Amino acid sequence: MSHATVNTAYPLRLLLGDGLTGLYPQAKVYSAAGALVATVALVHIAEGLYGANWTPSVIGYYAGVFTVYTDSGHTTPSTDYEKSGDEIEVTATMTDDVLEALLVDHMDSGSVGEAITLMLGLLHHNFLLDNPTYNDDGLLTAARIRIFPTAADTTAGTNALATYAVVGTADPDDESRPLTYKRTRTS
């Protein structure tokens, strides 16, 4: 099976083993449902290799059917060549499929969307720090950080994607010095 990318030119190629030139191959591209999607006239490139580009506009599975004709009007099939075919899988580009997608639609555990949201959360985007504990010097010694998929979830405190426990430790040589903090994911 060949692979193509939506909105990117895909080379349809047919090689005639005997190297003949002066023929008129044509490719018909069909959808998985059998609908004709494109008819592409192939031109001679070199040594019996014919080709042209087809640009798919929809992801899916396609079949290319190649027929060699003896005339430029594609009315008389050559009796010297059998039809041949190619299966083509058309997939989305990274931009179409991932980078332009809404994060809230891609929040499965372990997904790129979840990872990006967690990174944003750790940069204080849809981030909530609560349940603080302080020492006698007023320094934070413990808290909880929760990261949410949307601002509304953050405000409501619902649907947390991840929870981190924050533990602060004072400098052992000088208890009055600011704490160092460690974040540990708990869920």
N, C-alpha and C positions, 0 to 999 in steps of 0.2 A: 504494500500500500504506500502510495506517495503522500506527502504532507504539504499542505499549503496554508497560508495565513490570510485571513480575511482582509480585504482592501489592499492586497499586495499582489503584484503580477506573478502568476505561476506559469512556468514554461511547459507548454504541451509539446512533446517531441515524438517523432516517429522516424525510425531508421529502417530504410529499405535495404535488406541484406545484399541485394545485387548492385547497389550503388546507383541505380538509375535516377536520372534527372529528367525534368520536363514533364513530370506528372503533377497531379493536383490533389494531394491528400486533404482531408477535412476531418476535424474533430467535432463531435457533438457531445456536449456535457449534459448529463442527466442528474437530477436530484435523487435521493434515496427513494422517494415516492414514485420515480419514473417520469417526472416532468422534465421536458427539455428546457435547460437553463441557458445554454449558449451554443452557437454554431460558429466554429472558428476555422477559417481557411489557413492551411499551413503552407509556408513558402520554403523553397529549397535553401538550405544553409550551406551544406558541403557534403560531398561524397555520399549522396543518398539520404542525408539527414534533413528532415523537414521540421519546421517548427513555427510557433507563434505563441503569444502570451494570452492567458485568460486571467482576469482579475475577479476572484469570487467576492461577493458582497455579503454573504450569509454563511455562518458556520454550519457544518454538517458533513455528511458523507455524500460523495458524488462518484459517478462513473463517466469516464471519457471513452467514447467509442470512435475508433479511427477507421475511415474508409478511404481507399485510394481511388481517385477518379482519373479518367484519361482526358477529360475536358475541363476547361476553366469554369464552366457553368455548373460543375458538379452534378451532371445528369447521367453520365455513363460510368458505372463502377468498372474498374479494371478486373479482368478475370484472372490476372496473374497474382493477385494478392488477396488474402483473406482479411476480414475485419479483425481488428485487435482492440484491446481495451486496457484501461488503467483505472484502478480505484484510487480515489483522492479523498483524504480527510482534511477538511478545512477547520482550523482552530482560530480562536481570537488572538489578537496581539496582547502582549503584556499590558500595554496602555489601556486597551479596551477592556480587558478582563480584570485587571487588578488595580491599576493606578487610578482609574476614573470611577471605580465602584465606590458606593457609599460604605463607610466602615461599619455602620450598624447592620448592614446586610451580610457581613462577613465576620461574625464574631464567634465562630466555632472554636472550641478549645484547641489550642495549638496552631491556629491559622495565622496567616500574615496579618490579617485585620486585627486579631486579638493582640498580637505582638506590638503592632503600631500603637494601638490604644493604650497598652500598658506602658510603653515608652513615653507617650504623651502624658499619661497620668503621673509618672515619676518626674515629669517636668512641670507638674502642678496643673495639668489640664484635666478637668473633671475629676478632681482630687479632693479628698476630704480627710483631714487629720482630726481625730477626736479621741475621747477617753484619755486625756492627758493626766500624767502624774508628775508632780514636781518635788524636788528636794527642798531642804530648809533654806537654801540660797536662792530659791525661785527658778532653778534650772530644770528643764524638762528631763525626766528620767525614763519615761515610758509613754507610749501612745499607740494608736492604731491608725494606719493609713488605708483608705479604701479608694479604689479606682473604679469609675463608672463609665458606661458607654456614651451617655448623653448628659447634658447640663441638667435636664429635668430629673434624671435619676440621681444625680449628685445632690440636688436640692432636696429631693424626697428621701434620700438615703436608701434607695431600693435598687435591686439588680446589680449589685457590685460584681465586677469582673474578677477582682483580686483583692485580697486583704493582706496587709503587711503588719507585722509587729515591729515596733520601733523601741529599741532599748538604748538608753543613754548611759555612758560611763564617764565619771569624772576622772581627771588626771590624778593618779594615785599619789603623786608627789605634791600636788596642790589642789585640794578638794574644791577650792573656789574658782578654779579655772573652768572654762566652758567644757561641756561634755562632748564626747565623740559619740556618734550615733551609728547604729547598725540596723539595717532593715532586713527582715526575714519574711519571705512570703509564707503565709499560713493557709491560704486558700486561693 
